[in-house]
């Protein structure tokens, strides 16, 4: 794994909040300045592509049968002329069956959120992969946003939040922290893949979108959004929750399912407590370790891209002094396993 280094001198000189004119939205020049001053800090082609391709070779220890197939569902421009394009990959069950529940897992929608990528890969390579592949149809997109992965950035190379880009026609509410943004190449490629290559799946059962909440959300990315959108941000630094939490779609609450996931994650790391106001990141807590937000599809969130009734966004806090990177990756896996175990038990009872 490539070591993450500090910001380059160019990037330090161009903190996103200093780009452009305060109170004025960015234009073409400002977007280019922002993109050109985000240093490459790790390599998608070296760090991830070989590991993803190798998932084709995973076998069931009992039968020797291949568990997964790796498919390339798209390709993204690199924006550096001397660099190859980014191939986009998904990993799916080799034996897809209509009588099994279909579950979708996405990582790296925000490319800088490392445990989302690593957690998805760890789930596929862990000792229980054969068990879950036998019980479920699995589709995993480990790194939806390769450019963001390389630059340790939340946005795409074009300065758009990919996790607000899955429904550009969604409702925009002034002052709301969650609002849809324009479609991106990343979201368009994934949506096309789901509609065309995976169009035979009429009803998804589950979608887990793996994310992190980091200190840089407040020190870099919120100021960047304010500068980009021409907003003068006088609210000051917000509070980052120390611990794991989940984001619940209030139109499909599934409280027992959320409890199963939180209970599973507790075995690996700590759960974020609610603040004195009963909130986490400004949103009300609906149950332990869970916040509820409006319909994810209307907000353009990746977790709303399918019709799965069981859907959530995970949030790991990698900057916690009480959690290691390995624990963050394992917390993502624990959440996935808790989610699938609950669904498997429910299906078995029917």
N, C-alpha and C positions, 0 to 999 in steps of 0.2 A: 504494500500500500504506500503510495506517495505521501511523504510528510507534508503536512499543511504548514506553510511558512507565513511569516507576517506580511502585512501589506507592503507593496512596493512604494518607493518614494513618490511615484506618479500618483498612486492611489491615495496616499496620505495627503497629498496636495489637493486631491479632488474628492474629499468626502462628499457624498451625494448632496448633503445639505448646502454645500457651497456652490453647486453647479446652477447656472442660470440666474435669473433675477427674482428676488423674493416677491411672492405674490403673483408671479406670472408663470403659467404652465410652460413646460419644456417644449421646444421645437426640435426640428431635425438635428441642429448643431448640438444642442444639449444632450439629446439621447446618444449621439455619436461620442461626445466627450465622456459621458458616463460609461458606455460600453468599452471604449478604448483604454480607460483607466482602471478597469477591473482585471487584476493580474491572474493569470492561469496558475493554480496552486496544486493541482493534481491532474492526472490524465485518465480520461474515460476509456480510451483505447487500450491502455496498458493495465489499468487497475480493475476494470469491470468486464470489458468485452470477452477476454479469454475465460473468465470465471462463468459468465453467462452461457457462452457457447458450450462449455464443459458439462452443463446440466443435461445435455442430450444423452450423456453416458451413464447417468445414475440408474442403477438397476435395483430391483427388488431382491433382497438377500435370500429369499426363499425360492422364488421362481426363476430369477435371472432375467426377467422381462424388464425392458426399459420403462421407466415411470413417466418421463416427460419428453416433450419435443419442444425445441426452441424455434420460434418463427420470427422473422424480421417483418415488422408491420409498417415500417416507414423509414425515412431518412431526413435528417435536418442539416441545413447549411451550417458550416462552422463559423463563418464570419472572419476567419483568418485565412487569407488567400493560400498560404502554404500548408494548410492543415486539411486532412481528409474530412469528409462529411461524417456526421454522427449517425450510425445505424441504430434504429430503435427496435428493441427486442421484447417479446413476451414468451413466457414459458407456460405450456399447458399440458394437462393430463394426456398421456398417450392414448389411453382407452377412455374416451368420452362416452358417457352412457346417459340416455334420456331419463332413466329411472333414478339417477343420483342428483342430489342438490348441487347447484353450480355456484361456486364461490370465486370472487374476483378480489385480488390483492394488488394494490399499487404502492410503489415506493418512489422516492425521489421526484415527486411532483414539484416540490421545492427542492431543487438539486443540492442545496447546501445542507440539508437535514440528513446527515450521514446515517443515522441509525434506521431511517426509513428504507434506505437502499440496502444496508448491511442486514437489517432484520429480515427483509424479504428473502435475501439470499440464504441467510442462516436457516430460515424456516424450510427452504427447499432442500438444503443439504443436511439437515438435522436427522437424528435417528428415527423420527416419527413420520418422515415423508411418505414412506410406503403405506403406512396405516391410513393417513389422510387421503392419499391418492386412490386408495381402495374404496373409501367411503364417500368421497366428493369428486366432482369435476372441478379441477383447480385451474385457474388462469392467473398468472402473476406477471405484472409489468414492473421489473425491479428498479428501473431508473427512467422515469418519464421525461426528465429535463437534464440531458447530458451537459449542456453549456453551463447551467447553474451548478451542476456537480463540480465541474472543473474550476470554476471561478469562485466557489463558495458563495453563491448568490441566490437570493430568493426569486428574482425575476428571470425571465427569458432574456436572450440577447437583445431583444427589441424593447426591453423595459416594461414588460407586462407581467402581472402576477399570474402564473399559470393556474394557481388554485382559485382563481376567480374567473377563469376563461372558458369554463365548460358550458356556459349558457349566456352568451353576450346579450341576449334579448331579455334577461331577467330584470326584475324591478330594482331600480336604484332609489334608495332612501337617504336623503341628505342627513349627514351626521352619523350614519351607521358605520360601524367598523367593518362589516361584511357587506360589500357591494360587488356586483359582477363587473368584469372588465371585458375588453375586446377579445375575440377568439385569437388563439395562438396556434402556431404550427404544431406545437406539442399536443394541445388539446384536440385539434382537428384530426391529427393522425390517429390518436387513440379512439376518438369517436368513430372515425371511418372504419377502423379495424373491428370495433364492436358491432357496427351495423352490417358490415360486409362479410368479413371472414368468420365472425362469431354470431352472425345473424340468425343461426339456427337455434340459439338459446333464447327462447321466448320469455322465460321467467328466471331471473337471477334470484338466488336465495340470500346471498350475503355479499357485501362489499366492504372491505377494510382498507382505508387509505392511511398509510403510515407517515406520521409527521413528527416534528419536534417544535418546541417553543424555546428559543435561545435568547441569551442576553443581547445578541446583536439585533434581535427584533426591535428593541428599543433604542440601542445606540446607533444603529446604521439604517435599518430598513424602514422604520416609521419616519425618521427624518427624510429619508430618500423619497418616500411616497408624498410627503408634504411638499418637498421641493418640486417633484415632478408635476404635481397637480396644481401648483401655484397657491398652496395653502400656507398661511402663517400659523405655525403650530406653537401655541403658548401654553399647552396643557402640562408641559414638563414630562419627565420620564415616568412611564407607567411601571407597575409592579409585575415582575415575572414570577409565576408560581413555581415553587421548588417541589417538584415531584411530577408523577405521571397523572394524566387525566384524559378523559374522552369527550368528544363533541357529539352530542345527540341531536338528531333531527326531530324537532318537536312534533312533526306530523307522523312519526313512527317511533314512539318512545322505547318500547321493548325493555322495561326496567329489569326484568329477570336476566335477560341476556347481558345487559350492561353490568349487572352485579357479578355475573359469572366471569366476565373479562377482568373486572377490577380485582376480584378475589384471586384470580390466576396471577395477575401482575404483582400483587402483594407478596407473593413468594419470592420475587426477584428484586423488587425495589419499592421505594415508598410512594405513597399516593399524595398528590397535591392537596393541601387543606384549603378550605374556603377562607376567604378573608373575613374581616369583621363585618363587612356588608353582605356576607353570604354569597360572594361572587368570586369567580376566577376569570382573569383577563376581562373584567367588566361585564361578564355574563353570569346570570343566576345559576347556582348549583341546583340541579334537579334531584340528585342523589349523590352518595359519596363518590368523589372523583369524576363527576360527570356534569357538564354544562349543557344547557339546551339552547339551540338557536333556531331561527326560522328554516323552512324547507331548503335543504341544501341545493336542490336543483335550481331554485329561483335565485340563489346567491352565486351560481356559477362554480360551485365547489365540485371537485372531482368525485367526492363520495356520493354525489347526486346524479352521476352520469348513467347509472343503470336503474332498473325498477326494483332492485333488491329491497325487501322489507327490513332486512337486518343490515343496517348501514351505519358506519361511524368513521370518524377521523380520530386517529390516536395522536397523543401529544406527549413526547418524552422531553425531559429537561436535562440536556447533556452537560450543562454548566454547573450542575449541582455538586457541591463538595462531598456529597454522600453517595454519588453514583459514578461508576467508571464507564468508559465507552463500551466495554463488554457487557455491563449490566444494562445499558441502554438498548443494545442490540437484543439481548435476551428478554428484555421487557416487551419489545415488539413481538417476539416469538411467543412469549407467554400469553399475550393478548390474543394473538391469532388462534393459538391452541385452545384457550378458554372459550373463545367465540365458537370455534368449530365443534368442540366437545359438547357445548350446550345445544347446538343445533342438531348434532348427531343423536343426542339423547331424546330430543323433542321428536325428531323424525321417527326414531325407533318405537316411540310410544304410540304413533298414529296407526 
